Structure formats: C-alpha cells, structure tokens
Amino acid sequence: MWEKIWGMIVSSNILRLIWALLILVVGWLLAMLASSRAAQVLQKFGLGRKLGECLPDGGSPGDKVEKIIGKVIFYLILLFALLGALEVLNLRQAAGPIQGFVDKITVYSVNIIAAALLSFIAWVVASVLRYFAVKGAQTLKIAQSLQSAADQKGESLVGTCGNVVYWVTLLFFVPAILRTLKIEGITAPLEQMFIQIMNFLPLLIAAALILFLGLKLASIVKNAVSGALSALRLDELGEKAGCGKVLGKLSISNLIGVIAYVLVAIPVLAAALNALKIEALSKSVSGLLDRLLLATGNIFAAAVVIVAAVIIGGIVAGLVSQLAVAAGFDNLISKMGLTGKTEDAVKGSTVLGKITLISIILFASVAAATLLGFTALAEIIQSFIVFGGNILLGVAVMLVGLYLANFAAGLLKGRNSESALPALLVKSAVLIFTGAIALSTMDIGGNIVELAFGLLLGAVSVATALAFGLGGREFAARKLNDWNDKLSKK
C-alpha cells in the first residue's frame, strides 16, 4: 500500500515541486542573510564614508552604496535559487533564458572586477596627484600669488586646482575602464579626444609658463617702478602739487607702477596666445593687443604729460601766488572793493595762482589730446585757450580801468566837497572807455560794441559842444569884440 502511494507521489512530480520550493525558500533565506550581512560588513567597514572622502569637497553618498550592494547580492542569490528550482522541475525551456543571463553575468563579472580594479587604481593615482599638486602649490606659495591676482581666497583656488588635477586624472582612466567593460560606442571618440588633449597639453603648459613668468616679471617691474618713484619722493611732490585731490587714495608712484605692469603684461599675454598656436584666436587677439599696447603707450605718455603739468603747474601757481602777495596784489584788489575784508574771503593772489594752474593744465591737455589722436578735442581746447586768454586780458583791462577811474575820482574829490558830481562823471567815463576796450579785447560783440561806443562818444561830444555853444554865446561875443577892437587899433 505505501509502495503504491509512494509510486503515485513519485509519478506525479510532487517531490520535485517540494524540492523546488525548498530550494526557493532556502535561496530566499540565504539571499536575505547574505545581503544583510554584506550591508552590515560594508557599513562597519565604512565604504560609503570612505568613498565620500575620495570625492572632492568631501561629498558623501551616505548609506546608499551599502544598500545597493546588498540588494544586488540578494537578487543574484535569488536568481541562482530560481534557476536551481527550474532545473529540479525540468523546466528547461523556462530555465534556458535565465541560464543564459546567469552565464553572461558570470562571464561579464570578470570585466566588472577588472574595471573595478582599474577604478581603484585611478582613484589612488588621482588622489596622490591631487595631494602633491596641493602641497606643491602651497610650497611654492602660489596661494598668495593667486590671492593677490584675484578677488578670491588663494587657498580655495589652490584647492580648486587640486580638484582639477584629480578629475583630469580620473578622466584619463575612463577609456581603459570603458574598454574593459566592452562599451565600445563612446570609447573611440574619448580616445580621439584624449589624443588631441595630449597633443595640445605641451602648448598649454608652455603658454601657462609664459603667462606665469611674464606676470611675475610684470609684478616685479611694478614694485620696482613704484618703489623707485616713492624713494625719489614723487608722492610727496604730488601731494604738494594737489594731485591727491585728483587721484584720491592712489599715489602717483602706484599709478605709474600699474601702468608699467600693464605695459609688460600685454606683450606677455600676446606671447602666451601665440604659444597656443591657435591661428584664428592668435591673429585676432594679437592684433587687438598690439593696438591696445600702442594705445597704452600713448595713454601713458598723455598721462605723464598731464601729471607733469599738474606738478609743475602746482609749483608755478604757488610761486605766482607768493609773488602776487609780495607785490601787494591782494591789497590792491581789496582797495578796489573786489574782495571782502574778512579772513576767509577769497584772495586775489589765490585766484591768480588757480588761473595759472588751469592755464598750464589746458596747454598740457592740448599736447595729451594730440598724443591720443584726438585732434578735434585738441582744436577745441586750443580755441578755448584763445578765448580764455582774451577774457583774462579783458578782465585785466577792466581792472586797470577800475584802478584809473578810482584814482581820478579820488583826485577830484580831494580838492573840494562840491566835486562829487564831476568825480562820478570822470569815473563813469573812464569805466565806459575801458569797458569798451575790454569788450573789444574779449572779442565780444564785435562791431556792435565799437559802433555803440562811437555813437556814445559822438553824442557826448556833440552835447558838450552844444552846451558850450549855447551857454557861452555872450562870452564868445565879448571875446570876439575885444579881439576886433584890438585889431582896429592896430
């Protein structure tokens, strides 16, 4: 009886089904145990944390790496268990694709292990190169140079350079890793790109070296020029001349040092671009830099002319003011009533010194505009200088006329108390006469002023003649009779 029952069980494949279920259950339990234990071991080993330390800027993937690896182990073991269950059930057609997939995974696992090994080697090499790059930059004190050349912290820039070295090194290992993984689609373009990079890298290094050494030389020239001019006390001379009001906190020596830096840096930049051998870029940028260098030379010459004019003008203006004070110019202007008598009133000698300074700067501006090629501006300044000279000459004539008018009026007033009206008339006549001369000198009004002055003078002459003729008829008649009697007696 039991034999019949066992025969029925065997013939109905129930044992195979039980055996397959047992394989699935054991495989599932083994997969759960293996995945959890693997995740725990990896977490205890700190794989995620160490991978985060390997990444620049300390990025951390957290626990995702351990969980992903645990799930991969779980599904792989479960897949093998499923394959075993199908084999037990003699479901070869269903097990065939899975067996093929497992075989591919088994074969491809060698490539994965090799790619992982290459990735580890790439990480080690990149980390070592980044360490030496950062230490080398710190040893050569490139951080301080970068900090002075850019508006950033030098240490952060050095760290950025180290990260660039890190990622570039990893990038060079990418084609080998992809080839190991048999990913052929993008391997060839990447290799071609790296060949071009390797061919261009020496040119880039040469350009960077030229640029670095050239900018260092420009910095040395800047410091040397600034130090030499500061030792010659050019800054003190500029302060005395009033350059501080124009330049602000920037001293003359520092300004000239910056100009010298630019004059050296522009050819260095052109040489660095030529070293790259990119003709399209080199020709356009080099032409621009050549024009900029030529313009910079002209700008430097114009700036030297203006600065020299300001310094010399300040010195000459001070001398003119002192000479005017010694000559009594302030007292003369005060007697004319043109300035106040308070201490804070503007003095005539100060105004004369300012006019002298402005005149020298205007003459220098003509030369500077000519150096810069601004001929139209130079002509405008020249016309303004001529016009300003006429204005100053006219003002001088008016001052002389005012002095003479006050002098003549003072003489008439000093004789008697009834001469106020004649003094006023004389003062007015002198002022009108000198005013007409001043306006003619200023070239203001032209023929209209001359015609008006002529008509006014003619009217005064006619009025004087008429007044003398009408008021002195009897006197003239008596004189004529006396002269007639004397002639008759003879």
Secondary structure, DSSP 8 states (H G I E B T S, - for coil): -HHHHHHHHHHTTHHHHHHHHHHHHHHHHHHHHHHHHHHHHHHHHTHHHHHHHHSGGG---TTHHHHHHHHHHHHHHHHHHHHHHHHHTT-HHHHHHHHHHHHHHHHHHHHHHHHHHHHHHHHHHHHHHHHHHHHHHHHTTHHHHHHHHSSS-HHHHHHHHHHHHHHHHHHHHHHHHHHHTT--TTHHHHHHHHHHHHHHHHHHHHHHHHHHHHHHHHHHHHHHHHHHHHHTTHHHHHHHHTHHHHHTT--HHHHHHHHHHHHHHHHHHHHHHHHTT-HHHHHHHHHHHHHHHHHHHHHHHHHHHHHHHHHHHHHHHHHHHHHHHHTTHHHHHHHTT-S-SSTTS--HHHHHHHHHHHHHHHHHHHHHHHHTT-HHHHHHHHHHHHHHHHHHHHHHHHHHHHHHHHHHHHHHHHH-TT-HHHHHHHHHHHHHHHHHHHHHHHT-STHHHHHHHHHHHHHHHHHHHHHHHHHTHHHHHHHHHHHHHHHHH-
